[in-house]
Amino acid sequence: MKMKLIKLITLIYLSIAVYSCHNKNIKKEDSVNKTEVRNQTTDKPISIKTEENLPPIELAVKEILTTSPRYMKLTKGLLEKVVKNGGLYYGVFLERSPQGRKKSNYSKTYDFTIYEMYKERQLNTSSFSFNPENKQLFEYDIANDSLVPIEFDRTLLLKYDSLNKSQ
C-alpha cells in the first residue's frame, strides 16, 4: 500500500512538471508568433531608432554625424539589409559625451555607435567621435585601432557653437 502511494505521488509530480514545462513552451511560441504577426502587418519595421531626450547640444552633434557623407554611405540601404537578415531596425546611439550626467557616460568627446537590432541581439557596426576642441568628426577604424577624420557639413558648427556658448 505504501509503495502504491509513493508511485502515485511520483506520477502526479511528474505529470505536473511535464505540464508546466509544456505550458512555458506554448507561451514562448505564442509571444514569438505575435511578434511576427505585428511585423508582417506593418509595411516596414521601425527604420531608425532615435533618442528623443537628448539635450539640444547633443542633438546638434548628432545632426553633424547623421548628415555626413560617410554616415549616409554606411546607412544607405541598411534598413533593407537588416530586414533581409531578420533584423528589426538600425539606430544611432550616443554612448558618451562631455554632458554625461553619470561618470560612466562622461567623455571629452561625443561618441556615437551605429547599431543593428535583431530579436536576439544588438550588433554594433560603426563608431564615430566628435571632438569639440578641434571641431572634427572621426570614424573609428577597428583594423588600425585609430580615429580617421571624416568630412561633414561645417555650417552645422554654427549651430553647435551657439548652443555651446549658451551653456
C-alpha angles and dihedrals in degrees: 000000000000091000092052091051091051091049091049093050091047091050092050091048092050091047091053092047093050092047094050093049091048091048092053091052092051091051091050092050091048093052091049092049092049090052091050092049091051091051092048094050094056122071093230137003117245102301102203127012110217134190106237100185101059119129114253094256091054090047089053091053090046089054089052088056100041094050094049117112091236093054091047091050092050094048099040105116091355094125092056091049093049093048091046088055092051096264130142106216145318129241149175119243129193104221102177138000143166086260091058107150092201128049090241094060099040117113137155087238135047105251120197133183128200110214140180118220121216128174092257103031151006117241116204108209109172139012129208135185132197115203110208093196097063094017094233130143118219137188117214111238106209095191094057097027091231143116115250117202113237133192123257140164102285092194087074088067088076089062091045093048094049091051091045092053092050092059 
